[in-house]
Amino acid sequence: MKTAKPLLIFMAIMSLMACKEKSEREITDTDLPITIYSSNVHVITLYVNTVQIENNDINEHATFRQPDTILNKDYTTHVRKGDIVVWKGESTSNPLDIVNITSINHQGGPKLFGKNLLQGNKGDNEVVVGVITEGPEMKDGTLLDTEKYDLHVTVKKNEEPRIYSDKIDPKIQVH
């Protein structure tokens, strides 16, 4: 199967999200390219209490809305080969603050996206989109199915010209 270009994937996902937010007609499988509608889309939202950020301590004020017993570094998204993953950020305390996901960097385990770095779309409300191109790997007779990655985040506070940045290191597990 030929992989769709990242821009095409991004545009289809953003169209899907925009239609759902505006309560317009739901997008159906036939509206999306075949390489997308045959996959699952995982939207991973990092929720940040931007008002409490004082330095580059975004991780201390961020959550994926997981249970309190699970740290951000232990938060795991379960995927399959061919799935699309979208990372985005959102302020929970000030709608004028902007939470950008600027890049995803592979840190360990199999390279499920087939490369070390996924870049954001360089705009305000920046997001990163990736397609799971690889499955689990074997190393020394052990199945490696969990990728560790750094999520690079910046926050632009509306009332301050300063940009805060941090990295958060959740996981992706393929099954």
C-alpha positions in Angstrom: 0.0 0.0 0.0 1.4 3.4 -0.9 1.6 5.9 2.0 -0.2 9.2 1.5 1.8 12.4 1.8 1.8 14.0 5.3 0.1 17.1 4.0 -2.8 15.1 2.6 -3.2 13.2 5.8 -3.0 16.4 7.8 -5.6 18.1 5.6 -8.0 15.2 5.9 -7.7 15.0 9.6 -8.2 18.7 10.1 -11.2 18.6 7.8 -12.6 15.8 9.9 -12.0 17.6 13.1 -13.4 20.9 11.8 -16.7 19.2 10.6 -17.2 17.6 14.0 -16.6 20.9 15.8 -19.0 22.8 13.6 -21.7 20.1 13.8 -21.7 19.9 10.0 -22.3 16.7 8.1 -20.2 13.8 9.4 -17.4 12.8 7.0 -17.8 9.3 5.8 -15.2 6.7 4.7 -15.8 7.6 1.1 -14.8 11.2 1.8 -11.3 10.2 2.8 -8.4 8.7 0.7 -8.2 5.0 0.9 -4.9 5.1 2.8 -6.6 7.0 5.6 -10.0 5.4 6.0 -8.5 2.0 6.3 -6.7 3.1 9.4 -7.6 4.3 12.9 -6.9 7.9 13.8 -5.6 8.6 17.3 -5.8 12.2 18.5 -3.5 12.7 21.5 -4.3 16.0 23.2 -1.9 17.4 25.8 -3.9 19.6 28.2 -1.8 22.3 29.8 -2.8 24.7 32.7 -0.9 27.6 31.1 -1.7 30.1 33.8 0.5 28.2 36.3 3.6 28.0 34.0 6.4 30.1 35.4 9.5 28.8 33.6 10.0 25.9 31.3 7.9 23.6 33.6 5.1 22.7 31.2 5.3 19.0 32.1 4.4 19.8 35.7 1.2 21.5 34.6 0.2 19.1 31.8 -1.8 16.0 31.4 -3.3 13.7 28.8 -6.3 13.4 31.1 -5.1 10.0 32.2 -5.8 8.7 35.8 -3.8 10.5 38.5 -1.8 7.3 39.1 -0.3 7.4 35.6 2.5 9.9 35.0 2.9 11.6 31.7 6.0 9.5 31.0 4.0 6.3 31.5 1.0 7.4 29.4 0.8 4.9 26.5 -1.2 5.1 23.3 -2.0 1.7 21.7 -1.8 1.6 17.9 -1.6 -0.8 14.9 0.5 -0.6 11.8 -1.2 1.9 9.4 -2.8 4.0 12.1 -2.6 7.8 12.1 -1.5 9.6 15.2 -2.2 13.3 15.7 -0.6 15.2 18.6 -2.1 18.6 19.6 -2.1 20.9 22.7 -4.8 22.8 24.5 -4.8 25.3 27.3 -7.2 24.4 30.2 -6.9 27.8 31.8 -6.7 30.6 29.2 -8.2 30.2 25.7 -5.9 33.0 24.4 -2.8 31.0 25.3 -1.4 28.7 22.6 0.0 25.2 23.2 2.0 24.0 20.2 3.3 20.5 19.7 6.4 21.3 17.6 8.0 17.8 17.1 8.1 14.2 18.1 11.5 12.7 18.6 12.2 8.9 18.8 14.0 8.0 22.1 13.9 4.2 22.3 12.3 1.0 21.1 11.2 0.3 17.5 10.9 3.3 15.2 7.1 2.9 14.7 7.0 5.9 12.4 10.0 4.7 10.4 12.2 7.7 11.3 13.6 9.6 14.3 11.9 12.9 14.0 8.4 14.1 13.1 8.0 17.9 12.6 5.0 20.0 13.4 3.1 22.1 10.8 4.8 25.4 11.9 1.6 27.3 12.6 -0.2 28.6 15.6 -2.0 25.7 17.3 0.8 23.6 15.8 0.2 19.9 15.6 2.3 16.9 14.6 0.9 14.0 12.4 2.5 10.6 12.0 1.6 7.3 10.4 2.6 4.0 12.0 4.7 2.4 9.3 6.4 -0.3 11.3 5.3 -3.1 13.5 7.0 -4.6 16.6 10.7 -5.7 16.2 12.6 -8.6 17.7 15.9 -8.1 19.5 17.8 -10.9 21.2 14.6 -13.0 21.2 12.6 -10.2 22.9 9.6 -8.6 21.3 10.0 -4.8 21.2 6.6 -3.2 20.8 6.8 0.0 22.8 8.4 3.2 21.4 9.5 5.9 23.8 9.4 9.4 22.3 9.8 13.0 23.4 7.0 15.4 22.7 8.4 18.9 22.3 5.9 21.5 23.5 5.9 25.3 23.4 3.4 27.6 25.1 2.8 31.2 24.1 1.1 33.1 26.9 -1.2 35.8 25.6 -0.2 38.4 28.2 3.6 37.6 27.9 5.9 37.8 24.9 8.0 34.9 26.2 7.7 31.4 24.8 8.0 28.6 27.3 9.2 25.1 26.1 9.6 21.7 27.6 9.6 18.0 26.5 7.3 15.3 27.7 8.1 11.6 27.1 5.0 9.4 26.7 5.0 6.0 24.9 3.3 4.3 21.9 2.7 0.6 21.9 1.9 -1.4 18.7 -0.2 -4.6 18.9 
